[in-house]
Structures are given as C-alpha cells and as structure tokens.
Amino acid sequence: MKRRVYVFDTTLRDGEQAPGFSMRVSEKVRVAAQLEALGVDVIEAGFPIASAGEQEAVRRIAQQCQNASVAGLCRAKKEDIDAAWDALKYAKRPRFHIFLATSDIHLEYKLRMTREEAIHAAVSAVRYAKSFGAEVEFSPEDATRSEEGYLIRVLEAVIDAGADVVNIADTVGYAIPSEFARLIRLLRSEVRNAERARFSVHCHNDLGLAVANTLAGIEAGADQIECTINGIGERAGNAALEEVVMALKVRESVFSVETGIRTELIYPTSLLVQEITGVHVQPNKAVVGANAFAHEAGIHQHGVLAHAATYEIMTPESIGLTSNRIVLGKHSGRHAVRKALLDMGVRVDKEGLDFVYERMVALADEKKQVTQRDLLRIVDQLKREKSHTDAYQSVSETAEAGS
Ligand SMILES: [Zn+2]
C-alpha cells in the first residue's frame, strides 16, 4: 500500500503575501473553492491578525470549506491565536499554524529572544492553541539554518505540548536536496516523540530548489508538503504544487506515495490563479507553461504524432489540458463553444460567450481547427479586456451555483 502524503496549500497566505500577488477577499474565496475541488488536504487561508481583510477571508473560507482543513497563520502570541480562532472557529477542520524562528540569526536580530525564551513562547502558544480543540501545526521558522540540537529540543517540547504537525521550514531557500533529506531523517529518528506528530516540509525557491527539496523531504519520510499553485510566494516563491504532484505521479514507482490531488484540475486551477493575480507563468514553466506540451521541432512533432510517449512523459489530459485535441471549427455554434469551455472548467456569461465565439470563428477561418489551448488563450484575452467579474468562473463555482 502506498504511503499517503498530505498537501497543504499556502497559495492564499505565502503566495498572496508576495508583492504583486494580492487578492481581494472574494477572489480568495473563489481560489479556495477551486483548491478544495483540486483535492488539497489543508488550505492556509491567511494571517488573521494581519488585517480585517485577512480576518474576513479566513472566516469566509472556513465557513465554505467542506472537506479541507482550514489553517490560519499565527505568531507565538496569544493575541494572534485569539484573532485566528475568531475566523477559524467556523471551520469543520480548523488548524492553527504557529510559527517561531529557531535560528540564532533570527532569534538575535529579529526577535531579540534567547533560545530558552523562544522554547517557552513556542510551548505556551501551542498549549494555548490546543485548548480550543483544533489541530495545531508548529513551524520552526528558518529551521534549515538552526542548530540541530536546539531544533530537536524545540520539536520535542512543542510535540509534548500537543502539536499535531511540525513543519520544517527552509524559509530562505538555503538547503540543497541531499542535506535537506538528511535533516528530515535525522529529526524523525532523533526527536524522542517524533511518532506523535506528522512531519511537514516547507521549501522556498531562492536557489531554484524548492521542488527538489520537497521531493527529497518526501523520500526522507515527510508526511505533509507545503506548496502553492504556480509556485507563487515570498521572493522566488514556494514549491510549486503542480510540479511536486506531477513528479510524484509520473515517477510513482520511485516515490511510492499518493496524494488526494485530482491532477486533471491542475491546469484550470493554475489558470484561475494566473487570472486573479494578473501574473502569468513563463511559457517554459514546468507542467503548466504554454510550451509545456508544445512540440515545435519537426522531428519531435513527428515522434509525438507517431507515439505520444516518444517525447511526452505525461499527457496533457492528466493535468486537464487536452492541448492537441481539436475541439471546434468555423461551423461550430455558440452552444458548442459554451460546452467546450465548460469541459475545461470555464464558465462565461452571455457577453463573454459572444466575445469568445467571435474570436473562435475568426481563428477557425485562419487555421481551420481550434484547440483547447486556443480557446484558453481567447479566455485569457477576455479576462484582460473585460473587467466584469462574471465572465470567468472556476469549475467549482459553477458546481456551487448548481448549473
Ligand atoms: Zn514560506
């Protein structure tokens, strides 16, 4: 039997807090619905004490989520935990996510705390959060630059205080895969009460290693991975959910783990986050980039047509993109356009349908056949040119509306 790895998505917290990626409350709620449809296990919805907007977003997402746990970020402070509970108490599965740095550089220069003071603050915060009866996750921030003996003591103390999950954070994207795997193995074997908590990994991409470190963490026994859609996040971003999940799937025989992700919703989810944030992934982005399944060289095209596996290690369909399938021609009507869009998880209103239809006909005149990818490009234009919000909705929202 395959080991289950839990997916903790922090698109709405670590992703959203990056400059240029902010989302309105209603947009966060839409993304959360899509994340739940995608099958993530935990949605980190925000940092409730940070602002009234964050508080509202976490509350609305907590009210809406049916299956996923909803997490709210807290410093190791009573007021943060109280503010988080005001929003999280509506969730079916609430989770506090408490963080406190454990590296000397953070303790000395940022927190101005001694190591003993930090352990005390972490334990008090975990104990207090646990008193609400919710799940508690504790993150030793900057864990990869923390002294190992001290990190082990902190983890033992917070697990004794009731932490359900401990999240080993490579906050500054400093680790390399072999070293990170060694750290996870060491913690799992040396932390005295390790079997009482789940181990999570949270990797940043400053050296382009977030996905590699996350996968190394899984091989070393991590039970939970923290990631974001399109890898958005602080600075160079977080581990990209779509890349980690597809690596686990394509190389299943190596990892022998499973997640709850419905991979065929990866592309619509990526697109929704691109649309909402207005930030598009680069064309050569792994898995979801516009060129990820494009075969330009003639010899490659010939190979793919003869047998897709010659140059494709995964199918476009497996991420919800049937890039090569011809969907429409110039004789297709509005009804067919609407249906083709719905098949891709995109709903348009009447005005949006007119827009897509007219451009589809023009394109079909030029190139005879219009593919799903062409349609997605048109939807992209629609979103950019029309500001009305109903033009584009995610598949889960369509389901929610009962249509
Ligand atoms: Zn982070």
Boltz pocket constraint, residues with backbone or C-beta under 6 A from the ligand:
constraints:
  - pocket:
      binder: B
      contacts: [[A, 14], [A, 171], [A, 202], [A, 204], [A, 233], [A, 234], [A, 238]]
      max_distance: 6.0
